[in-house]
Amino acid sequence: MHGNWELFGLRPNKGCVWYTTMMMGFAQNDCWREAIEVGFGNVECRMLHALVVKMMMNGFAPVSTNLLHMYCICSSLGDGRSLFDEMEERNIFSWNVMLNGYVKAGLGELAREWFERIPMKDVVSWGTMIDGYVQLGGLSGAFMMYRAMLHDGISPNDVMIVDFISGFG
């Protein structure tokens, strides 16, 4: 495989087929780190997603959640939402990753709508929304969320308290 890697490096104008072939070759030879390096270093998120589907790993919640996280980091929220909608198994981590993507993109209204859909909110869900309000300058919204969280019986963690207080500084 490593001889192929050297040849690959010399090839000008590498396209999708070349990258996919290299990733598949590494993956089939249990060289997972190299497959991921090719994927993250040189191809778009969709190509890595396609590799995961081709390897039939997309049914595993941790893998799908990490793909979702990748889309959110790359500001591909539409692709992330499509992936979320297709996920067979959703857990609180996948819900929170998508929520965080909306918050980090400054989409407060969408984040709030998403938050309301989360079936079992945890301290991370609440903290993400409170932080979103703080970041977007909606301190009254942050305070209302904090009170609603306490009313639901969720206790704040140290990070949330620091974020909340920093908004008033």
Buried (B, 14 or more C-beta within 10 A) or exposed (E): EEEEBEEBEEEEEBEEEBBBBBBBBBBEEEBEEBBBBBBEEBBBBBBBBBBBEEBEBBEEBEEBBBBBBBBBBBEBBEBBBEBBEEBEEBBBBBBBBBBBBBBBEEBBEBBBEBBEEBEEBBBBBBBBBBBBBBBBEBEEBBBEBBEBBEEEEBEBEEEBEEBBEEBEE
